[in-house]
Amino acid sequence: MIQLDLNEAEKAYLIETLESYLSDLRYEIADTDSQDFREQLKAKKAALEKALTFLKQSA
């Protein structure tokens, strides 16, 4: 397990960045024609959503 020590401002910036990226990623997934690439993007989205959920719960 990885541990990050972030102050509240850093945590807020990271949450904001992840939310923005995830929003863009949803559009990229929808516009992707390659099934293999779409599955890779979905896996990335799931991992980032898990991290975001953890950050929000610890905020």
CHARMM internal coordinates of N, CA and C (Angstrom, degrees):
IC EDIT
DIST 1 N 1 CA 1.4537
DIST 1 CA 1 C 1.5286
ANGL 1 N 1 CA 1 C 108.54
DIST 1 C 2 N 1.2990
ANGL 1 CA 1 C 2 N 116.55
DIHE 1 N 1 CA 1 C 2 N 140.30
DIST 2 N 2 CA 1.4587
ANGL 1 C 2 N 2 CA 123.19
DIHE 1 CA 1 C 2 N 2 CA 178.34
DIST 2 CA 2 C 1.5171
ANGL 2 N 2 CA 2 C 108.86
DIHE 1 C 2 N 2 CA 2 C -97.13
DIST 2 C 3 N 1.3158
ANGL 2 CA 2 C 3 N 115.54
DIHE 2 N 2 CA 2 C 3 N 140.06
DIST 3 N 3 CA 1.4597
ANGL 2 C 3 N 3 CA 120.42
DIHE 2 CA 2 C 3 N 3 CA 177.54
DIST 3 CA 3 C 1.5211
ANGL 3 N 3 CA 3 C 108.87
DIHE 2 C 3 N 3 CA 3 C -119.06
DIST 3 C 4 N 1.3136
ANGL 3 CA 3 C 4 N 116.14
DIHE 3 N 3 CA 3 C 4 N 130.25
DIST 4 N 4 CA 1.4617
ANGL 3 C 4 N 4 CA 122.36
DIHE 3 CA 3 C 4 N 4 CA 176.26
DIST 4 CA 4 C 1.5153
ANGL 4 N 4 CA 4 C 108.64
DIHE 3 C 4 N 4 CA 4 C -114.44
DIST 4 C 5 N 1.2961
ANGL 4 CA 4 C 5 N 115.94
DIHE 4 N 4 CA 4 C 5 N 133.56
DIST 5 N 5 CA 1.4569
ANGL 4 C 5 N 5 CA 120.32
DIHE 4 CA 4 C 5 N 5 CA 174.70
DIST 5 CA 5 C 1.5234
ANGL 5 N 5 CA 5 C 107.78
DIHE 4 C 5 N 5 CA 5 C -104.76
DIST 5 C 6 N 1.3253
ANGL 5 CA 5 C 6 N 115.59
DIHE 5 N 5 CA 5 C 6 N 105.75
DIST 6 N 6 CA 1.4620
ANGL 5 C 6 N 6 CA 121.88
DIHE 5 CA 5 C 6 N 6 CA -177.95
DIST 6 CA 6 C 1.5179
ANGL 6 N 6 CA 6 C 109.45
DIHE 5 C 6 N 6 CA 6 C -121.11
DIST 6 C 7 N 1.3287
ANGL 6 CA 6 C 7 N 115.84
DIHE 6 N 6 CA 6 C 7 N 142.66
DIST 7 N 7 CA 1.4570
ANGL 6 C 7 N 7 CA 117.69
DIHE 6 CA 6 C 7 N 7 CA 171.60
DIST 7 CA 7 C 1.5310
ANGL 7 N 7 CA 7 C 107.76
DIHE 6 C 7 N 7 CA 7 C -80.52
DIST 7 C 8 N 1.3078
ANGL 7 CA 7 C 8 N 117.43
DIHE 7 N 7 CA 7 C 8 N 175.08
DIST 8 N 8 CA 1.4746
ANGL 7 C 8 N 8 CA 120.56
DIHE 7 CA 7 C 8 N 8 CA -174.76
DIST 8 CA 8 C 1.5304
ANGL 8 N 8 CA 8 C 112.37
DIHE 7 C 8 N 8 CA 8 C -62.43
DIST 8 C 9 N 1.3225
ANGL 8 CA 8 C 9 N 117.42
DIHE 8 N 8 CA 8 C 9 N -38.37
DIST 9 N 9 CA 1.4729
ANGL 8 C 9 N 9 CA 120.31
DIHE 8 CA 8 C 9 N 9 CA 179.51
DIST 9 CA 9 C 1.5260
ANGL 9 N 9 CA 9 C 110.57
DIHE 8 C 9 N 9 CA 9 C -65.75
DIST 9 C 10 N 1.3237
ANGL 9 CA 9 C 10 N 117.20
DIHE 9 N 9 CA 9 C 10 N -43.87
DIST 10 N 10 CA 1.4654
ANGL 9 C 10 N 10 CA 121.04
DIHE 9 CA 9 C 10 N 10 CA 179.13
DIST 10 CA 10 C 1.5271
ANGL 10 N 10 CA 10 C 110.98
DIHE 9 C 10 N 10 CA 10 C -63.40
DIST 10 C 11 N 1.3192
ANGL 10 CA 10 C 11 N 115.85
DIHE 10 N 10 CA 10 C 11 N -40.78
DIST 11 N 11 CA 1.4631
ANGL 10 C 11 N 11 CA 120.46
DIHE 10 CA 10 C 11 N 11 CA 178.21
DIST 11 CA 11 C 1.5298
ANGL 11 N 11 CA 11 C 110.32
DIHE 10 C 11 N 11 CA 11 C -63.06
DIST 11 C 12 N 1.3118
ANGL 11 CA 11 C 12 N 116.88
DIHE 11 N 11 CA 11 C 12 N -42.37
DIST 12 N 12 CA 1.4672
ANGL 11 C 12 N 12 CA 121.06
DIHE 11 CA 11 C 12 N 12 CA 179.25
DIST 12 CA 12 C 1.5238
ANGL 12 N 12 CA 12 C 111.11
DIHE 11 C 12 N 12 CA 12 C -64.11
DIST 12 C 13 N 1.3417
ANGL 12 CA 12 C 13 N 116.92
DIHE 12 N 12 CA 12 C 13 N -41.85
DIST 13 N 13 CA 1.4733
ANGL 12 C 13 N 13 CA 120.39
DIHE 12 CA 12 C 13 N 13 CA 178.01
DIST 13 CA 13 C 1.5262
ANGL 13 N 13 CA 13 C 110.88
DIHE 12 C 13 N 13 CA 13 C -62.91
DIST 13 C 14 N 1.3181
ANGL 13 CA 13 C 14 N 116.70
DIHE 13 N 13 CA 13 C 14 N -41.91
DIST 14 N 14 CA 1.4568
ANGL 13 C 14 N 14 CA 120.57
DIHE 13 CA 13 C 14 N 14 CA -179.81
DIST 14 CA 14 C 1.5293
ANGL 14 N 14 CA 14 C 111.00
DIHE 13 C 14 N 14 CA 14 C -65.62
DIST 14 C 15 N 1.3211
ANGL 14 CA 14 C 15 N 116.89
DIHE 14 N 14 CA 14 C 15 N -42.41
DIST 15 N 15 CA 1.4682
ANGL 14 C 15 N 15 CA 120.60
DIHE 14 CA 14 C 15 N 15 CA 177.40
DIST 15 CA 15 C 1.5233
ANGL 15 N 15 CA 15 C 110.20
DIHE 14 C 15 N 15 CA 15 C -61.30
DIST 15 C 16 N 1.3131
ANGL 15 CA 15 C 16 N 116.77
DIHE 15 N 15 CA 15 C 16 N -46.12
DIST 16 N 16 CA 1.4725
ANGL 15 C 16 N 16 CA 121.23
DIHE 15 CA 15 C 16 N 16 CA 179.72
DIST 16 CA 16 C 1.5244
ANGL 16 N 16 CA 16 C 111.13
DIHE 15 C 16 N 16 CA 16 C -60.91
DIST 16 C 17 N 1.3156
ANGL 16 CA 16 C 17 N 116.51
DIHE 16 N 16 CA 16 C 17 N -42.92
DIST 17 N 17 CA 1.4641
ANGL 16 C 17 N 17 CA 121.16
DIHE 16 CA 16 C 17 N 17 CA -179.57
DIST 17 CA 17 C 1.5292
ANGL 17 N 17 CA 17 C 111.04
DIHE 16 C 17 N 17 CA 17 C -65.26
DIST 17 C 18 N 1.3236
ANGL 17 CA 17 C 18 N 117.24
DIHE 17 N 17 CA 17 C 18 N -44.66
DIST 18 N 18 CA 1.4583
ANGL 17 C 18 N 18 CA 120.58
DIHE 17 CA 17 C 18 N 18 CA 179.21
DIST 18 CA 18 C 1.5251
ANGL 18 N 18 CA 18 C 111.43
DIHE 17 C 18 N 18 CA 18 C -63.72
DIST 18 C 19 N 1.3133
ANGL 18 CA 18 C 19 N 117.30
DIHE 18 N 18 CA 18 C 19 N -42.36
DIST 19 N 19 CA 1.4720
ANGL 18 C 19 N 19 CA 120.36
DIHE 18 CA 18 C 19 N 19 CA 178.83
DIST 19 CA 19 C 1.5223
ANGL 19 N 19 CA 19 C 110.90
DIHE 18 C 19 N 19 CA 19 C -61.32
DIST 19 C 20 N 1.3138
ANGL 19 CA 19 C 20 N 117.15
DIHE 19 N 19 CA 19 C 20 N -42.68
DIST 20 N 20 CA 1.4585
ANGL 19 C 20 N 20 CA 121.44
DIHE 19 CA 19 C 20 N 20 CA 179.47
DIST 20 CA 20 C 1.5251
ANGL 20 N 20 CA 20 C 110.89
DIHE 19 C 20 N 20 CA 20 C -65.18
DIST 20 C 21 N 1.3218
ANGL 20 CA 20 C 21 N 116.66
DIHE 20 N 20 CA 20 C 21 N -45.97
DIST 21 N 21 CA 1.4619
ANGL 20 C 21 N 21 CA 120.89
DIHE 20 CA 20 C 21 N 21 CA -179.53
DIST 21 CA 21 C 1.5218
ANGL 21 N 21 CA 21 C 110.93
DIHE 20 C 21 N 21 CA 21 C -63.52
DIST 21 C 22 N 1.3319
ANGL 21 CA 21 C 22 N 116.85
DIHE 21 N 21 CA 21 C 22 N -42.57
DIST 22 N 22 CA 1.4610
ANGL 21 C 22 N 22 CA 120.45
DIHE 21 CA 21 C 22 N 22 CA -180.00
DIST 22 CA 22 C 1.5250
ANGL 22 N 22 CA 22 C 111.50
DIHE 21 C 22 N 22 CA 22 C -63.02
DIST 22 C 23 N 1.3063
ANGL 22 CA 22 C 23 N 116.43
DIHE 22 N 22 CA 22 C 23 N -36.79
DIST 23 N 23 CA 1.4611
ANGL 22 C 23 N 23 CA 120.06
DIHE 22 CA 22 C 23 N 23 CA 177.13
DIST 23 CA 23 C 1.5305
ANGL 23 N 23 CA 23 C 110.38
DIHE 22 C 23 N 23 CA 23 C -61.64
DIST 23 C 24 N 1.3166
ANGL 23 CA 23 C 24 N 116.53
DIHE 23 N 23 CA 23 C 24 N -46.04
DIST 24 N 24 CA 1.4655
ANGL 23 C 24 N 24 CA 121.13
DIHE 23 CA 23 C 24 N 24 CA 178.22
DIST 24 CA 24 C 1.5261
ANGL 24 N 24 CA 24 C 111.04
DIHE 23 C 24 N 24 CA 24 C -65.80
DIST 24 C 25 N 1.3199
ANGL 24 CA 24 C 25 N 116.75
DIHE 24 N 24 CA 24 C 25 N -37.98
DIST 25 N 25 CA 1.4552
ANGL 24 C 25 N 25 CA 121.47
DIHE 24 CA 24 C 25 N 25 CA -177.99
DIST 25 CA 25 C 1.5275
ANGL 25 N 25 CA 25 C 111.48
DIHE 24 C 25 N 25 CA 25 C -64.09
DIST 25 C 26 N 1.3149
ANGL 25 CA 25 C 26 N 117.13
DIHE 25 N 25 CA 25 C 26 N -35.23
DIST 26 N 26 CA 1.4711
ANGL 25 C 26 N 26 CA 120.31
DIHE 25 CA 25 C 26 N 26 CA 178.26
DIST 26 CA 26 C 1.5336
ANGL 26 N 26 CA 26 C 110.95
DIHE 25 C 26 N 26 CA 26 C -60.69
DIST 26 C 27 N 1.3254
ANGL 26 CA 26 C 27 N 116.52
DIHE 26 N 26 CA 26 C 27 N -40.92
DIST 27 N 27 CA 1.4647
ANGL 26 C 27 N 27 CA 120.49
DIHE 26 CA 26 C 27 N 27 CA 177.93
DIST 27 CA 27 C 1.5311
ANGL 27 N 27 CA 27 C 110.89
DIHE 26 C 27 N 27 CA 27 C -68.27
DIST 27 C 28 N 1.3186
ANGL 27 CA 27 C 28 N 116.74
DIHE 27 N 27 CA 27 C 28 N -39.48
DIST 28 N 28 CA 1.4577
ANGL 27 C 28 N 28 CA 120.68
DIHE 27 CA 27 C 28 N 28 CA 179.53
DIST 28 CA 28 C 1.5268
ANGL 28 N 28 CA 28 C 110.62
DIHE 27 C 28 N 28 CA 28 C -63.61
DIST 28 C 29 N 1.3286
ANGL 28 CA 28 C 29 N 116.73
DIHE 28 N 28 CA 28 C 29 N -41.15
DIST 29 N 29 CA 1.4680
ANGL 28 C 29 N 29 CA 120.84
DIHE 28 CA 28 C 29 N 29 CA 177.68
DIST 29 CA 29 C 1.5248
ANGL 29 N 29 CA 29 C 109.90
DIHE 28 C 29 N 29 CA 29 C -61.38
DIST 29 C 30 N 1.3106
ANGL 29 CA 29 C 30 N 116.62
DIHE 29 N 29 CA 29 C 30 N -44.60
DIST 30 N 30 CA 1.4662
ANGL 29 C 30 N 30 CA 120.87
DIHE 29 CA 29 C 30 N 30 CA -178.08
DIST 30 CA 30 C 1.5249
ANGL 30 N 30 CA 30 C 111.85
DIHE 29 C 30 N 30 CA 30 C -65.44
DIST 30 C 31 N 1.3259
ANGL 30 CA 30 C 31 N 117.67
DIHE 30 N 30 CA 30 C 31 N -31.99
DIST 31 N 31 CA 1.4684
ANGL 30 C 31 N 31 CA 121.53
DIHE 30 CA 30 C 31 N 31 CA -176.48
DIST 31 CA 31 C 1.5216
ANGL 31 N 31 CA 31 C 113.97
DIHE 30 C 31 N 31 CA 31 C -92.06
DIST 31 C 32 N 1.3214
ANGL 31 CA 31 C 32 N 118.18
DIHE 31 N 31 CA 31 C 32 N -0.54
DIST 32 N 32 CA 1.4621
ANGL 31 C 32 N 32 CA 121.71
DIHE 31 CA 31 C 32 N 32 CA -176.69
DIST 32 CA 32 C 1.5158
ANGL 32 N 32 CA 32 C 110.44
DIHE 31 C 32 N 32 CA 32 C -86.08
DIST 32 C 33 N 1.3276
ANGL 32 CA 32 C 33 N 115.28
DIHE 32 N 32 CA 32 C 33 N 129.14
DIST 33 N 33 CA 1.4622
ANGL 32 C 33 N 33 CA 120.54
DIHE 32 CA 32 C 33 N 33 CA 179.88
DIST 33 CA 33 C 1.5288
ANGL 33 N 33 CA 33 C 112.54
DIHE 32 C 33 N 33 CA 33 C -86.97
DIST 33 C 34 N 1.3110
ANGL 33 CA 33 C 34 N 117.52
DIHE 33 N 33 CA 33 C 34 N -31.00
DIST 34 N 34 CA 1.4593
ANGL 33 C 34 N 34 CA 122.16
DIHE 33 CA 33 C 34 N 34 CA -177.56
DIST 34 CA 34 C 1.5277
ANGL 34 N 34 CA 34 C 110.47
DIHE 33 C 34 N 34 CA 34 C -75.84
DIST 34 C 35 N 1.3217
ANGL 34 CA 34 C 35 N 115.90
DIHE 34 N 34 CA 34 C 35 N 120.51
DIST 35 N 35 CA 1.4664
ANGL 34 C 35 N 35 CA 120.88
DIHE 34 CA 34 C 35 N 35 CA -179.36
DIST 35 CA 35 C 1.5253
ANGL 35 N 35 CA 35 C 111.19
DIHE 34 C 35 N 35 CA 35 C -63.09
DIST 35 C 36 N 1.3268
ANGL 35 CA 35 C 36 N 117.79
DIHE 35 N 35 CA 35 C 36 N -41.30
DIST 36 N 36 CA 1.4638
ANGL 35 C 36 N 36 CA 120.98
DIHE 35 CA 35 C 36 N 36 CA 179.90
DIST 36 CA 36 C 1.5271
ANGL 36 N 36 CA 36 C 110.97
DIHE 35 C 36 N 36 CA 36 C -62.37
DIST 36 C 37 N 1.3300
ANGL 36 CA 36 C 37 N 116.77
DIHE 36 N 36 CA 36 C 37 N -46.14
DIST 37 N 37 CA 1.4597
ANGL 36 C 37 N 37 CA 120.81
DIHE 36 CA 36 C 37 N 37 CA -179.73
DIST 37 CA 37 C 1.5219
ANGL 37 N 37 CA 37 C 110.45
DIHE 36 C 37 N 37 CA 37 C -65.82
DIST 37 C 38 N 1.3343
ANGL 37 CA 37 C 38 N 116.96
DIHE 37 N 37 CA 37 C 38 N -37.76
DIST 38 N 38 CA 1.4622
ANGL 37 C 38 N 38 CA 121.43
DIHE 37 CA 37 C 38 N 38 CA 178.44
DIST 38 CA 38 C 1.5369
ANGL 38 N 38 CA 38 C 109.95
DIHE 37 C 38 N 38 CA 38 C -61.47
DIST 38 C 39 N 1.3176
ANGL 38 CA 38 C 39 N 116.83
DIHE 38 N 38 CA 38 C 39 N -41.44
DIST 39 N 39 CA 1.4638
ANGL 38 C 39 N 39 CA 120.24
DIHE 38 CA 38 C 39 N 39 CA 178.97
DIST 39 CA 39 C 1.5327
ANGL 39 N 39 CA 39 C 111.29
DIHE 38 C 39 N 39 CA 39 C -65.95
DIST 39 C 40 N 1.3256
ANGL 39 CA 39 C 40 N 117.22
DIHE 39 N 39 CA 39 C 40 N -37.26
DIST 40 N 40 CA 1.4661
ANGL 39 C 40 N 40 CA 120.55
DIHE 39 CA 39 C 40 N 40 CA 176.05
DIST 40 CA 40 C 1.5247
ANGL 40 N 40 CA 40 C 110.66
DIHE 39 C 40 N 40 CA 40 C -63.45
DIST 40 C 41 N 1.3171
ANGL 40 CA 40 C 41 N 115.91
DIHE 40 N 40 CA 40 C 41 N -42.62
DIST 41 N 41 CA 1.4594
ANGL 40 C 41 N 41 CA 120.31
DIHE 40 CA 40 C 41 N 41 CA 179.54
DIST 41 CA 41 C 1.5280
ANGL 41 N 41 CA 41 C 111.03
DIHE 40 C 41 N 41 CA 41 C -65.64
DIST 41 C 42 N 1.3221
ANGL 41 CA 41 C 42 N 116.89
DIHE 41 N 41 CA 41 C 42 N -38.61
DIST 42 N 42 CA 1.4703
ANGL 41 C 42 N 42 CA 120.52
DIHE 41 CA 41 C 42 N 42 CA 178.26
DIST 42 CA 42 C 1.5236
ANGL 42 N 42 CA 42 C 110.71
DIHE 41 C 42 N 42 CA 42 C -64.67
DIST 42 C 43 N 1.3329
ANGL 42 CA 42 C 43 N 117.45
DIHE 42 N 42 CA 42 C 43 N -37.94
DIST 43 N 43 CA 1.4590
ANGL 42 C 43 N 43 CA 120.87
DIHE 42 CA 42 C 43 N 43 CA 177.96
DIST 43 CA 43 C 1.5283
ANGL 43 N 43 CA 43 C 110.22
DIHE 42 C 43 N 43 CA 43 C -66.18
DIST 43 C 44 N 1.3318
ANGL 43 CA 43 C 44 N 115.83
DIHE 43 N 43 CA 43 C 44 N -40.97
DIST 44 N 44 CA 1.4680
ANGL 43 C 44 N 44 CA 120.11
DIHE 43 CA 43 C 44 N 44 CA 177.65
DIST 44 CA 44 C 1.5198
ANGL 44 N 44 CA 44 C 109.78
DIHE 43 C 44 N 44 CA 44 C -63.28
DIST 44 C 45 N 1.3307
ANGL 44 CA 44 C 45 N 116.76
DIHE 44 N 44 CA 44 C 45 N -42.92
DIST 45 N 45 CA 1.4648
ANGL 44 C 45 N 45 CA 121.86
DIHE 44 CA 44 C 45 N 45 CA 179.84
DIST 45 CA 45 C 1.5283
ANGL 45 N 45 CA 45 C 110.45
DIHE 44 C 45 N 45 CA 45 C -60.82
DIST 45 C 46 N 1.3114
ANGL 45 CA 45 C 46 N 117.46
DIHE 45 N 45 CA 45 C 46 N -44.35
DIST 46 N 46 CA 1.4634
ANGL 45 C 46 N 46 CA 121.28
DIHE 45 CA 45 C 46 N 46 CA -179.37
DIST 46 CA 46 C 1.5274
ANGL 46 N 46 CA 46 C 111.02
DIHE 45 C 46 N 46 CA 46 C -62.81
DIST 46 C 47 N 1.3232
ANGL 46 CA 46 C 47 N 117.32
DIHE 46 N 46 CA 46 C 47 N -42.44
DIST 47 N 47 CA 1.4652
ANGL 46 C 47 N 47 CA 120.84
DIHE 46 CA 46 C 47 N 47 CA 179.97
DIST 47 CA 47 C 1.5256
ANGL 47 N 47 CA 47 C 110.73
DIHE 46 C 47 N 47 CA 47 C -65.38
DIST 47 C 48 N 1.3208
ANGL 47 CA 47 C 48 N 116.94
DIHE 47 N 47 CA 47 C 48 N -42.26
DIST 48 N 48 CA 1.4654
ANGL 47 C 48 N 48 CA 120.64
DIHE 47 CA 47 C 48 N 48 CA -179.49
DIST 48 CA 48 C 1.5245
ANGL 48 N 48 CA 48 C 111.40
DIHE 47 C 48 N 48 CA 48 C -69.57
DIST 48 C 49 N 1.3311
ANGL 48 CA 48 C 49 N 117.31
DIHE 48 N 48 CA 48 C 49 N -36.08
DIST 49 N 49 CA 1.4646
ANGL 48 C 49 N 49 CA 120.15
DIHE 48 CA 48 C 49 N 49 CA 176.52
DIST 49 CA 49 C 1.5293
ANGL 49 N 49 CA 49 C 110.84
DIHE 48 C 49 N 49 CA 49 C -65.23
DIST 49 C 50 N 1.3229
ANGL 49 CA 49 C 50 N 117.10
DIHE 49 N 49 CA 49 C 50 N -36.39
DIST 50 N 50 CA 1.4623
ANGL 49 C 50 N 50 CA 120.78
DIHE 49 CA 49 C 50 N 50 CA 177.20
DIST 50 CA 50 C 1.5260
ANGL 50 N 50 CA 50 C 110.27
DIHE 49 C 50 N 50 CA 50 C -64.21
DIST 50 C 51 N 1.3202
ANGL 50 CA 50 C 51 N 116.16
DIHE 50 N 50 CA 50 C 51 N -44.30
DIST 51 N 51 CA 1.4664
ANGL 50 C 51 N 51 CA 120.53
DIHE 50 CA 50 C 51 N 51 CA 178.34
DIST 51 CA 51 C 1.5273
ANGL 51 N 51 CA 51 C 110.79
DIHE 50 C 51 N 51 CA 51 C -63.50
DIST 51 C 52 N 1.3171
ANGL 51 CA 51 C 52 N 116.57
DIHE 51 N 51 CA 51 C 52 N -41.73
DIST 52 N 52 CA 1.4583
ANGL 51 C 52 N 52 CA 120.85
DIHE 51 CA 51 C 52 N 52 CA -179.92
DIST 52 CA 52 C 1.5277
ANGL 52 N 52 CA 52 C 110.84
DIHE 51 C 52 N 52 CA 52 C -64.31
DIST 52 C 53 N 1.2970
ANGL 52 CA 52 C 53 N 117.17
DIHE 52 N 52 CA 52 C 53 N -42.63
DIST 53 N 53 CA 1.4652
ANGL 52 C 53 N 53 CA 121.31
DIHE 52 CA 52 C 53 N 53 CA 177.94
DIST 53 CA 53 C 1.5251
ANGL 53 N 53 CA 53 C 110.18
DIHE 52 C 53 N 53 CA 53 C -60.14
DIST 53 C 54 N 1.3290
ANGL 53 CA 53 C 54 N 116.16
DIHE 53 N 53 CA 53 C 54 N -44.35
DIST 54 N 54 CA 1.4620
ANGL 53 C 54 N 54 CA 119.93
DIHE 53 CA 53 C 54 N 54 CA 178.79
DIST 54 CA 54 C 1.5322
ANGL 54 N 54 CA 54 C 111.34
DIHE 53 C 54 N 54 CA 54 C -61.31
DIST 54 C 55 N 1.3265
ANGL 54 CA 54 C 55 N 116.07
DIHE 54 N 54 CA 54 C 55 N -44.98
DIST 55 N 55 CA 1.4741
ANGL 54 C 55 N 55 CA 120.21
DIHE 54 CA 54 C 55 N 55 CA -179.95
DIST 55 CA 55 C 1.5267
ANGL 55 N 55 CA 55 C 111.12
DIHE 54 C 55 N 55 CA 55 C -61.81
DIST 55 C 56 N 1.3213
ANGL 55 CA 55 C 56 N 116.76
DIHE 55 N 55 CA 55 C 56 N -43.06
DIST 56 N 56 CA 1.4647
ANGL 55 C 56 N 56 CA 120.32
DIHE 55 CA 55 C 56 N 56 CA -178.58
DIST 56 CA 56 C 1.5304
ANGL 56 N 56 CA 56 C 111.01
DIHE 55 C 56 N 56 CA 56 C -66.77
DIST 56 C 57 N 1.3141
ANGL 56 CA 56 C 57 N 117.40
DIHE 56 N 56 CA 56 C 57 N -36.30
DIST 57 N 57 CA 1.4650
ANGL 56 C 57 N 57 CA 119.75
DIHE 56 CA 56 C 57 N 57 CA 179.59
DIST 57 CA 57 C 1.5130
ANGL 57 N 57 CA 57 C 111.40
DIHE 56 C 57 N 57 CA 57 C -70.74
DIST 57 C 58 N 1.3196
ANGL 57 CA 57 C 58 N 117.19
DIHE 57 N 57 CA 57 C 58 N -28.18
DIST 58 N 58 CA 1.4508
ANGL 57 C 58 N 58 CA 119.93
DIHE 57 CA 57 C 58 N 58 CA -179.01
DIST 58 CA 58 C 1.5231
ANGL 58 N 58 CA 58 C 112.24
DIHE 57 C 58 N 58 CA 58 C -91.30
DIST 58 C 59 N 1.3347
ANGL 58 CA 58 C 59 N 116.57
DIHE 58 N 58 CA 58 C 59 N -2.63
DIST 59 N 59 CA 1.4672
ANGL 58 C 59 N 59 CA 120.14
DIHE 58 CA 58 C 59 N 59 CA -178.73
DIST 59 CA 59 C 1.5152
ANGL 59 N 59 CA 59 C 111.31
DIHE 58 C 59 N 59 CA 59 C -79.34
END
COOR INIT
IC SEED 1 N 1 CA 1 C
IC BUILD
